[in-house]
Amino acid sequence: MVFLPLSQREQLVHHCLQSYPKEGCGLLVGTRSKTRWRIVRCHPVPNSKEESAQRYEFEIDPKDYLRIDKEASQEGLQILGIFHSHPDVPPYPSAADARLAWTNTLNLIVAIYEGRQVKARVHFFDGASFHELPLLTILDNDLTVDLPDPFVPDQVLNLTGEVEPFLTIGVKECVPHLPDGAVLLVRFDFEPAKKTLPSYFAQQGHQVRKVWWNEEGFYEVVVRVVRPPQT
């Protein structure tokens, strides 16, 4: 799983939009564990190939890499990989991307169609091939992801396609059947609920662990069920 703060997603998307119809690019800085990547910052850099006649190519100046790598090391962070845009083509690695990719790093691609951002995808390059990873945009920009690694919820409640009040009704029907301490993941695509559902859970005394946007097109709220002590 790859976690990205909302503010940093907005920054890298803005850079890619400004670079259209050429490719925009930059570096991703953060921390990683065995199964989890935390992007703390994105660093847009000039595309050294911007003046090239070729539209679909980019290059990062080694001086920019060394400067950002030094700054990251001083903060206990590391370069996790690169991001770049694909003007008017899907956000999947190309043959050219494979030639430029660094082994054991991330490659985050933003598809830009007609000057408008459509979708972002992230892949891990193992030196031979790319493997897509879930990209989760943390809406509250809090990267303190206090979830098990790897994260597997006790229950997944899929409410995509539903609107209020049916979202809250679905939650009310589900939660009473869960034991104390159970971790529930609620999935939905009704945007206003990204605020109303966490608020509801908090009012009921449950612990809201995380709210994020999944690039597949839906939101997810992770909640730890808390039962009041028996009297």
C-alpha atoms as an extended CHARMM CRD file, in Angstrom:
* protein
*
       231  EXT
         1         1  MET       CA              0.0000000000        0.0000000000        0.0000000000  PROA      1               0.0000000000
         2         2  VAL       CA              1.1710000000        3.5000000000       -0.8140000000  PROA      2               0.0000000000
         3         3  PHE       CA             -0.0440000000        6.4030000000        1.3640000000  PROA      3               0.0000000000
         4         4  LEU       CA             -0.0230000000        9.9310000000       -0.0460000000  PROA      4               0.0000000000
         5         5  PRO       CA             -1.0940000000       13.1330000000        1.7900000000  PROA      5               0.0000000000
         6         6  LEU       CA             -3.8380000000       15.0540000000        0.0200000000  PROA      6               0.0000000000
         7         7  SER       CA             -1.7100000000       18.2230000000       -0.0780000000  PROA      7               0.0000000000
         8         8  GLN       CA              1.1090000000       16.3790000000       -1.8490000000  PROA      8               0.0000000000
         9         9  ARG       CA             -1.2440000000       14.7360000000       -4.3280000000  PROA      9               0.0000000000
        10        10  GLU       CA             -2.5920000000       18.1740000000       -5.2110000000  PROA      10              0.0000000000
        11        11  GLN       CA              0.9460000000       19.5150000000       -5.6530000000  PROA      11              0.0000000000
        12        12  LEU       CA              2.1750000000       16.8000000000       -7.9830000000  PROA      12              0.0000000000
        13        13  VAL       CA             -1.0590000000       16.8680000000      -10.0130000000  PROA      13              0.0000000000
        14        14  HSD       CA             -0.7850000000       20.6680000000      -10.3520000000  PROA      14              0.0000000000
        15        15  HSD       CA              2.8030000000       20.3150000000      -11.6100000000  PROA      15              0.0000000000
        16        16  CYS       CA              1.7560000000       17.7220000000      -14.1830000000  PROA      16              0.0000000000
        17        17  LEU       CA             -1.1270000000       19.9040000000      -15.3630000000  PROA      17              0.0000000000
        18        18  GLN       CA              1.2040000000       22.8850000000      -15.7350000000  PROA      18              0.0000000000
        19        19  SER       CA              3.5960000000       20.7530000000      -17.8180000000  PROA      19              0.0000000000
        20        20  TYR       CA              0.9060000000       19.5560000000      -20.2530000000  PROA      20              0.0000000000
        21        21  PRO       CA              1.1540000000       18.7620000000      -23.1700000000  PROA      21              0.0000000000
        22        22  LYS       CA              4.6940000000       17.6720000000      -22.2320000000  PROA      22              0.0000000000
        23        23  GLU       CA              5.4870000000       15.3270000000      -19.3750000000  PROA      23              0.0000000000
        24        24  GLY       CA              5.9680000000       16.7160000000      -15.8790000000  PROA      24              0.0000000000
        25        25  CYS       CA              8.1360000000       14.8720000000      -13.3840000000  PROA      25              0.0000000000
        26        26  GLY       CA              9.5890000000       14.8660000000       -9.8860000000  PROA      26              0.0000000000
        27        27  LEU       CA             10.7620000000       12.7920000000       -6.9480000000  PROA      27              0.0000000000
        28        28  LEU       CA              8.8470000000       11.1160000000       -4.1230000000  PROA      28              0.0000000000
        29        29  VAL       CA             10.3350000000       11.2750000000       -0.6220000000  PROA      29              0.0000000000
        30        30  GLY       CA              9.2450000000        9.4060000000        2.4870000000  PROA      30              0.0000000000
        31        31  THR       CA              9.6220000000        6.1440000000        4.3900000000  PROA      31              0.0000000000
        32        32  ARG       CA              8.8940000000        2.5060000000        3.6900000000  PROA      32              0.0000000000
        33        33  SER       CA              8.4030000000       -0.8030000000        5.4430000000  PROA      33              0.0000000000
        34        34  LYS       CA              7.9650000000       -4.2920000000        4.0630000000  PROA      34              0.0000000000
        35        35  THR       CA              4.4800000000       -3.7010000000        2.6490000000  PROA      35              0.0000000000
        36        36  ARG       CA              3.8290000000       -0.0020000000        3.2500000000  PROA      36              0.0000000000
        37        37  TRP       CA              5.1340000000        3.1340000000        1.5860000000  PROA      37              0.0000000000
        38        38  ARG       CA              4.5390000000        6.5820000000        3.1170000000  PROA      38              0.0000000000
        39        39  ILE       CA              5.1120000000        9.4960000000        0.7660000000  PROA      39              0.0000000000
        40        40  VAL       CA              5.8520000000       12.5240000000        2.9390000000  PROA      40              0.0000000000
        41        41  ARG       CA              6.6370000000       14.9980000000        0.1580000000  PROA      41              0.0000000000
        42        42  CYS       CA              6.7340000000       15.2340000000       -3.5880000000  PROA      42              0.0000000000
        43        43  HSD       CA              9.4310000000       17.3780000000       -5.2030000000  PROA      43              0.0000000000
        44        44  PRO       CA              8.5370000000       18.6430000000       -8.6830000000  PROA      44              0.0000000000
        45        45  VAL       CA             11.6640000000       19.1910000000      -10.7920000000  PROA      45              0.0000000000
        46        46  PRO       CA             12.2420000000       20.5120000000      -14.3170000000  PROA      46              0.0000000000
        47        47  ASN       CA             11.9700000000       17.9740000000      -17.0920000000  PROA      47              0.0000000000
        48        48  SER       CA             15.3760000000       17.9920000000      -18.7660000000  PROA      48              0.0000000000
        49        49  LYS       CA             13.6940000000       16.7370000000      -21.9440000000  PROA      49              0.0000000000
        50        50  GLU       CA             11.0420000000       19.4650000000      -22.0000000000  PROA      50              0.0000000000
        51        51  GLU       CA             12.5660000000       21.2040000000      -24.9990000000  PROA      51              0.0000000000
        52        52  SER       CA             12.7940000000       17.9450000000      -26.9190000000  PROA      52              0.0000000000
        53        53  ALA       CA             10.6390000000       17.3970000000      -29.9510000000  PROA      53              0.0000000000
        54        54  GLN       CA              9.4680000000       14.1600000000      -28.3350000000  PROA      54              0.0000000000
        55        55  ARG       CA              6.2940000000       14.6590000000      -26.3290000000  PROA      55              0.0000000000
        56        56  TYR       CA              6.3700000000       11.4230000000      -24.3570000000  PROA      56              0.0000000000
        57        57  GLU       CA              9.6350000000       11.5140000000      -22.4700000000  PROA      57              0.0000000000
        58        58  PHE       CA             11.1610000000       12.9770000000      -19.3560000000  PROA      58              0.0000000000
        59        59  GLU       CA             14.5110000000       13.1020000000      -17.6220000000  PROA      59              0.0000000000
        60        60  ILE       CA             15.5230000000       14.1760000000      -14.1170000000  PROA      60              0.0000000000
        61        61  ASP       CA             18.7810000000       16.0780000000      -13.8010000000  PROA      61              0.0000000000
        62        62  PRO       CA             21.2480000000       14.1860000000      -11.5500000000  PROA      62              0.0000000000
        63        63  LYS       CA             21.9240000000       17.4620000000       -9.7230000000  PROA      63              0.0000000000
        64        64  ASP       CA             18.2580000000       17.6400000000       -8.6820000000  PROA      64              0.0000000000
        65        65  TYR       CA             18.3820000000       14.0240000000       -7.5320000000  PROA      65              0.0000000000
        66        66  LEU       CA             21.5100000000       14.5390000000       -5.4310000000  PROA      66              0.0000000000
        67        67  ARG       CA             20.1580000000       17.7480000000       -3.8660000000  PROA      67              0.0000000000
        68        68  ILE       CA             16.8330000000       16.1770000000       -2.8790000000  PROA      68              0.0000000000
        69        69  ASP       CA             18.4910000000       12.9630000000       -1.7120000000  PROA      69              0.0000000000
        70        70  LYS       CA             20.7730000000       14.9540000000        0.6110000000  PROA      70              0.0000000000
        71        71  GLU       CA             17.8550000000       16.9560000000        2.0320000000  PROA      71              0.0000000000
        72        72  ALA       CA             15.8290000000       13.7880000000        2.5910000000  PROA      72              0.0000000000
        73        73  SER       CA             18.6860000000       12.0120000000        4.3650000000  PROA      73              0.0000000000
        74        74  GLN       CA             19.0680000000       14.9040000000        6.7870000000  PROA      74              0.0000000000
        75        75  GLU       CA             15.4310000000       14.3790000000        7.8250000000  PROA      75              0.0000000000
        76        76  GLY       CA             15.6820000000       10.6120000000        8.1200000000  PROA      76              0.0000000000
        77        77  LEU       CA             13.7680000000       10.1280000000        4.8740000000  PROA      77              0.0000000000
        78        78  GLN       CA             14.6740000000        8.5840000000        1.5310000000  PROA      78              0.0000000000
        79        79  ILE       CA             13.7990000000        8.8860000000       -2.1340000000  PROA      79              0.0000000000
        80        80  LEU       CA             11.0420000000        6.3460000000       -2.7650000000  PROA      80              0.0000000000
        81        81  GLY       CA             10.8060000000        6.8390000000       -6.5050000000  PROA      81              0.0000000000
        82        82  ILE       CA              9.5920000000        9.1880000000       -9.1830000000  PROA      82              0.0000000000
        83        83  PHE       CA              6.3400000000       10.6420000000      -10.4460000000  PROA      83              0.0000000000
        84        84  HSD       CA              5.5930000000       11.7940000000      -13.9630000000  PROA      84              0.0000000000
        85        85  SER       CA              2.6400000000       12.4220000000      -16.2400000000  PROA      85              0.0000000000
        86        86  HSD       CA              1.3050000000       10.6670000000      -19.3230000000  PROA      86              0.0000000000
        87        87  PRO       CA             -0.2660000000       13.2650000000      -21.6350000000  PROA      87              0.0000000000
        88        88  ASP       CA             -3.3880000000       11.7940000000      -23.2410000000  PROA      88              0.0000000000
        89        89  VAL       CA             -2.4410000000        8.1710000000      -22.5300000000  PROA      89              0.0000000000
        90        90  PRO       CA             -3.3630000000        5.8120000000      -19.6520000000  PROA      90              0.0000000000
        91        91  PRO       CA             -1.3740000000        5.8900000000      -16.3650000000  PROA      91              0.0000000000
        92        92  TYR       CA              0.4770000000        2.6190000000      -16.8800000000  PROA      92              0.0000000000
        93        93  PRO       CA              4.2490000000        2.1640000000      -17.3370000000  PROA      93              0.0000000000
        94        94  SER       CA              5.4890000000        2.1940000000      -20.9090000000  PROA      94              0.0000000000
        95        95  ALA       CA              8.5540000000        0.5490000000      -22.4370000000  PROA      95              0.0000000000
        96        96  ALA       CA             10.3410000000        3.9000000000      -22.0780000000  PROA      96              0.0000000000
        97        97  ASP       CA              9.3780000000        4.0280000000      -18.3900000000  PROA      97              0.0000000000
        98        98  ALA       CA             10.9220000000        0.5860000000      -17.8940000000  PROA      98              0.0000000000
        99        99  ARG       CA             14.2060000000        1.7630000000      -19.3930000000  PROA      99              0.0000000000
       100       100  LEU       CA             14.3040000000        4.7660000000      -17.0470000000  PROA      100             0.0000000000
       101       101  ALA       CA             12.9600000000        3.0780000000      -13.8920000000  PROA      101             0.0000000000
       102       102  TRP       CA             15.1350000000        2.5430000000      -10.8260000000  PROA      102             0.0000000000
       103       103  THR       CA             15.1210000000       -0.8980000000       -9.2370000000  PROA      103             0.0000000000
       104       104  ASN       CA             13.1080000000       -1.2770000000       -6.0050000000  PROA      104             0.0000000000
       105       105  THR       CA             11.4110000000        2.1110000000       -6.3240000000  PROA      105             0.0000000000
       106       106  LEU       CA              7.9610000000        3.5250000000       -7.0140000000  PROA      106             0.0000000000
       107       107  ASN       CA              6.7670000000        4.9140000000      -10.3070000000  PROA      107             0.0000000000
       108       108  LEU       CA              3.6950000000        7.1180000000       -9.8560000000  PROA      108             0.0000000000
       109       109  ILE       CA              1.9950000000        8.1390000000      -13.0980000000  PROA      109             0.0000000000
       110       110  VAL       CA             -0.6850000000       10.8020000000      -13.5600000000  PROA      110             0.0000000000
       111       111  ALA       CA             -2.8120000000       10.5730000000      -16.6910000000  PROA      111             0.0000000000
       112       112  ILE       CA             -3.6280000000       13.9830000000      -18.1860000000  PROA      112             0.0000000000
       113       113  TYR       CA             -6.3190000000       14.0430000000      -20.8710000000  PROA      113             0.0000000000
       114       114  GLU       CA             -6.8480000000       17.3030000000      -22.7740000000  PROA      114             0.0000000000
       115       115  GLY       CA             -5.2430000000       19.2710000000      -19.9850000000  PROA      115             0.0000000000
       116       116  ARG       CA             -7.3650000000       17.7030000000      -17.2150000000  PROA      116             0.0000000000
       117       117  GLN       CA             -6.1170000000       15.1860000000      -14.6710000000  PROA      117             0.0000000000
       118       118  VAL       CA             -8.0060000000       11.9180000000      -14.7640000000  PROA      118             0.0000000000
       119       119  LYS       CA             -6.3650000000        9.2770000000      -12.5990000000  PROA      119             0.0000000000
       120       120  ALA       CA             -3.1180000000        8.3800000000      -10.8680000000  PROA      120             0.0000000000
       121       121  ARG       CA             -1.5700000000        4.9220000000      -10.5880000000  PROA      121             0.0000000000
       122       122  VAL       CA              1.5390000000        3.7280000000       -8.7850000000  PROA      122             0.0000000000
       123       123  HSD       CA              3.7490000000        0.7480000000       -9.6220000000  PROA      123             0.0000000000
       124       124  PHE       CA              6.7240000000       -0.8690000000       -7.9330000000  PROA      124             0.0000000000
       125       125  PHE       CA              9.6390000000       -1.7620000000      -10.2180000000  PROA      125             0.0000000000
       126       126  ASP       CA             11.5840000000       -4.8540000000       -9.1110000000  PROA      126             0.0000000000
       127       127  GLY       CA             14.2900000000       -4.5150000000      -11.7340000000  PROA      127             0.0000000000
       128       128  ALA       CA             12.5150000000       -6.6210000000      -14.3270000000  PROA      128             0.0000000000
       129       129  SER       CA              8.8280000000       -5.7250000000      -14.2500000000  PROA      129             0.0000000000
       130       130  PHE       CA              6.2540000000       -3.3850000000      -12.7140000000  PROA      130             0.0000000000
       131       131  HSD       CA              3.7090000000       -4.3630000000      -10.0530000000  PROA      131             0.0000000000
       132       132  GLU       CA              0.7470000000       -2.0910000000       -9.3220000000  PROA      132             0.0000000000
       133       133  LEU       CA              0.1590000000       -1.1240000000       -5.6780000000  PROA      133             0.0000000000
       134       134  PRO       CA             -2.9280000000        0.4120000000       -4.0260000000  PROA      134             0.0000000000
       135       135  LEU       CA             -2.5970000000        4.2110000000       -3.8940000000  PROA      135             0.0000000000
       136       136  LEU       CA             -4.4390000000        5.7720000000       -0.9460000000  PROA      136             0.0000000000
       137       137  THR       CA             -4.6970000000        9.5500000000       -0.5220000000  PROA      137             0.0000000000
       138       138  ILE       CA             -4.8850000000       10.4130000000        3.1780000000  PROA      138             0.0000000000
       139       139  LEU       CA             -7.5460000000       13.1110000000        3.4280000000  PROA      139             0.0000000000
       140       140  ASP       CA             -6.4560000000       14.5240000000        6.7900000000  PROA      140             0.0000000000
       141       141  ASN       CA             -2.7700000000       14.5690000000        5.7240000000  PROA      141             0.0000000000
       142       142  ASP       CA             -1.8610000000       12.5480000000        8.8390000000  PROA      142             0.0000000000
       143       143  LEU       CA              0.7020000000        9.9210000000        7.8920000000  PROA      143             0.0000000000
       144       144  THR       CA              0.6950000000        8.3300000000       11.3400000000  PROA      144             0.0000000000
       145       145  VAL       CA             -1.0340000000        5.2490000000       10.0170000000  PROA      145             0.0000000000
       146       146  ASP       CA             -1.6320000000        3.2540000000       13.2000000000  PROA      146             0.0000000000
       147       147  LEU       CA             -2.7670000000        0.1210000000       11.3900000000  PROA      147             0.0000000000
       148       148  PRO       CA             -1.2440000000       -3.3660000000       11.3670000000  PROA      148             0.0000000000
       149       149  ASP       CA              1.2760000000       -4.0240000000        8.6350000000  PROA      149             0.0000000000
       150       150  PRO       CA             -0.0540000000       -5.6360000000        6.4900000000  PROA      150             0.0000000000
       151       151  PHE       CA             -3.5120000000       -4.2130000000        7.1050000000  PROA      151             0.0000000000
       152       152  VAL       CA             -6.4790000000       -6.6110000000        6.9260000000  PROA      152             0.0000000000
       153       153  PRO       CA             -9.7790000000       -5.3090000000        8.4140000000  PROA      153             0.0000000000
       154       154  ASP       CA            -12.0600000000       -7.6380000000       10.3520000000  PROA      154             0.0000000000
       155       155  GLN       CA            -15.0390000000       -6.5210000000        8.2960000000  PROA      155             0.0000000000
       156       156  VAL       CA            -15.5250000000       -4.6490000000        4.9990000000  PROA      156             0.0000000000
       157       157  LEU       CA            -18.8360000000       -2.8370000000        4.5190000000  PROA      157             0.0000000000
       158       158  ASN       CA            -19.3160000000       -1.8980000000        0.8750000000  PROA      158             0.0000000000
       159       159  LEU       CA            -21.7890000000        0.9730000000        0.5430000000  PROA      159             0.0000000000
       160       160  THR       CA            -20.7450000000        2.2450000000       -2.8850000000  PROA      160             0.0000000000
       161       161  GLY       CA            -23.7020000000        3.5340000000       -4.8290000000  PROA      161             0.0000000000
       162       162  GLU       CA            -25.5720000000        4.5160000000       -1.6610000000  PROA      162             0.0000000000
       163       163  VAL       CA            -26.3880000000        8.0500000000       -0.4660000000  PROA      163             0.0000000000
       164       164  GLU       CA            -27.5100000000        9.4130000000        2.8850000000  PROA      164             0.0000000000
       165       165  PRO       CA            -29.4170000000        8.4570000000        4.9350000000  PROA      165             0.0000000000
       166       166  PHE       CA            -28.8740000000        4.9260000000        3.6380000000  PROA      166             0.0000000000
       167       167  LEU       CA            -25.1230000000        5.0580000000        4.3370000000  PROA      167             0.0000000000
       168       168  THR       CA            -25.7050000000        5.7060000000        8.0300000000  PROA      168             0.0000000000
       169       169  ILE       CA            -28.5100000000        3.1350000000        8.1140000000  PROA      169             0.0000000000
       170       170  GLY       CA            -26.1380000000        0.5350000000        6.6490000000  PROA      170             0.0000000000
       171       171  VAL       CA            -23.5400000000        1.3420000000        9.3040000000  PROA      171             0.0000000000
       172       172  LYS       CA            -26.1310000000        1.1620000000       12.1020000000  PROA      172             0.0000000000
       173       173  GLU       CA            -27.1740000000       -2.3010000000       10.9160000000  PROA      173             0.0000000000
       174       174  CYS       CA            -23.5900000000       -3.5790000000       10.7110000000  PROA      174             0.0000000000
       175       175  VAL       CA            -21.7800000000       -2.2540000000       13.7860000000  PROA      175             0.0000000000
       176       176  PRO       CA            -23.9150000000       -3.9300000000       16.5130000000  PROA      176             0.0000000000
       177       177  HSD       CA            -22.8520000000       -7.3380000000       15.1870000000  PROA      177             0.0000000000
       178       178  LEU       CA            -19.1290000000       -6.5890000000       15.5600000000  PROA      178             0.0000000000
       179       179  PRO       CA            -17.1850000000       -7.3740000000       18.7520000000  PROA      179             0.0000000000
       180       180  ASP       CA            -15.3070000000       -4.8040000000       20.7990000000  PROA      180             0.0000000000
       181       181  GLY       CA            -11.9970000000       -3.9280000000       19.1480000000  PROA      181             0.0000000000
       182       182  ALA       CA            -13.0190000000       -5.1100000000       15.6780000000  PROA      182             0.0000000000
       183       183  VAL       CA            -11.6480000000       -3.0480000000       12.7820000000  PROA      183             0.0000000000
       184       184  LEU       CA            -14.2850000000       -2.0510000000       10.2380000000  PROA      184             0.0000000000
       185       185  LEU       CA            -13.5670000000       -0.6190000000        6.7880000000  PROA      185             0.0000000000
       186       186  VAL       CA            -16.4930000000        1.2450000000        5.2230000000  PROA      186             0.0000000000
       187       187  ARG       CA            -16.2950000000        1.8510000000        1.4640000000  PROA      187             0.0000000000
       188       188  PHE       CA            -18.4750000000        4.4640000000       -0.2650000000  PROA      188             0.0000000000
       189       189  ASP       CA            -18.5330000000        6.9140000000       -3.1720000000  PROA      189             0.0000000000
       190       190  PHE       CA            -20.9380000000        9.5680000000       -1.8320000000  PROA      190             0.0000000000
       191       191  GLU       CA            -18.4880000000       12.4360000000       -1.3070000000  PROA      191             0.0000000000
       192       192  PRO       CA            -20.2820000000       14.3120000000        1.5400000000  PROA      192             0.0000000000
       193       193  ALA       CA            -20.0080000000       11.1670000000        3.6750000000  PROA      193             0.0000000000
       194       194  LYS       CA            -16.2280000000       11.5900000000        3.9300000000  PROA      194             0.0000000000
       195       195  LYS       CA            -17.0850000000       14.0510000000        6.7330000000  PROA      195             0.0000000000
       196       196  THR       CA            -20.4670000000       12.8590000000        7.9910000000  PROA      196             0.0000000000
       197       197  LEU       CA            -19.5240000000        9.2020000000        8.5300000000  PROA      197             0.0000000000
       198       198  PRO       CA            -16.3750000000        9.8940000000       10.6130000000  PROA      198             0.0000000000
       199       199  SER       CA            -18.4100000000       12.3940000000       12.6320000000  PROA      199             0.0000000000
       200       200  TYR       CA            -21.1160000000        9.7980000000       13.2550000000  PROA      200             0.0000000000
       201       201  PHE       CA            -18.5930000000        7.1630000000       14.3850000000  PROA      201             0.0000000000
       202       202  ALA       CA            -16.9210000000        9.6420000000       16.7480000000  PROA      202             0.0000000000
       203       203  GLN       CA            -20.2750000000       10.6080000000       18.2750000000  PROA      203             0.0000000000
       204       204  GLN       CA            -20.9580000000        6.9340000000       18.9390000000  PROA      204             0.0000000000
       205       205  GLY       CA            -17.6380000000        6.5660000000       20.7710000000  PROA      205             0.0000000000
       206       206  HSD       CA            -15.8340000000        4.5100000000       18.1250000000  PROA      206             0.0000000000
       207       207  GLN       CA            -12.2450000000        5.2700000000       17.0880000000  PROA      207             0.0000000000
       208       208  VAL       CA            -11.8140000000        6.6420000000       13.5700000000  PROA      208             0.0000000000
       209       209  ARG       CA             -8.3560000000        5.4750000000       12.5260000000  PROA      209             0.0000000000
       210       210  LYS       CA             -8.0900000000        6.8180000000        8.9970000000  PROA      210             0.0000000000
       211       211  VAL       CA            -10.0410000000        8.3450000000        6.1040000000  PROA      211             0.0000000000
       212       212  TRP       CA             -8.6230000000        8.0510000000        2.6120000000  PROA      212             0.0000000000
       213       213  TRP       CA             -9.4610000000        8.2770000000       -1.0730000000  PROA      213             0.0000000000
       214       214  ASN       CA             -8.7670000000        5.1930000000       -3.1680000000  PROA      214             0.0000000000
       215       215  GLU       CA             -7.7780000000        5.8460000000       -6.7830000000  PROA      215             0.0000000000
       216       216  GLU       CA            -10.2370000000        3.1430000000       -7.8220000000  PROA      216             0.0000000000
       217       217  GLY       CA            -12.9420000000        5.7770000000       -7.3120000000  PROA      217             0.0000000000
       218       218  PHE       CA            -14.1860000000        5.5010000000       -3.7510000000  PROA      218             0.0000000000
       219       219  TYR       CA            -13.5560000000        6.6300000000       -0.1780000000  PROA      219             0.0000000000
       220       220  GLU       CA            -12.7640000000        4.3840000000        2.7680000000  PROA      220             0.0000000000
       221       221  VAL       CA            -13.1190000000        4.9800000000        6.5100000000  PROA      221             0.0000000000
       222       222  VAL       CA            -11.2490000000        2.7020000000        8.9130000000  PROA      222             0.0000000000
       223       223  VAL       CA            -12.8620000000        2.4560000000       12.3660000000  PROA      223             0.0000000000
       224       224  ARG       CA            -12.1110000000        0.5100000000       15.5300000000  PROA      224             0.0000000000
       225       225  VAL       CA            -15.3200000000       -0.5350000000       17.2610000000  PROA      225             0.0000000000
       226       226  VAL       CA            -15.4510000000        0.4590000000       20.9450000000  PROA      226             0.0000000000
       227       227  ARG       CA            -18.0480000000       -1.0510000000       23.2370000000  PROA      227             0.0000000000
       228       228  PRO       CA            -18.9290000000        0.8060000000       26.4490000000  PROA      228             0.0000000000
       229       229  PRO       CA            -18.0060000000       -1.1000000000       29.6320000000  PROA      229             0.0000000000
       230       230  GLN       CA            -20.7230000000       -3.2840000000       31.0950000000  PROA      230             0.0000000000
       231       231  THR       CA            -22.2540000000       -1.9930000000       34.3120000000  PROA      231             0.0000000000
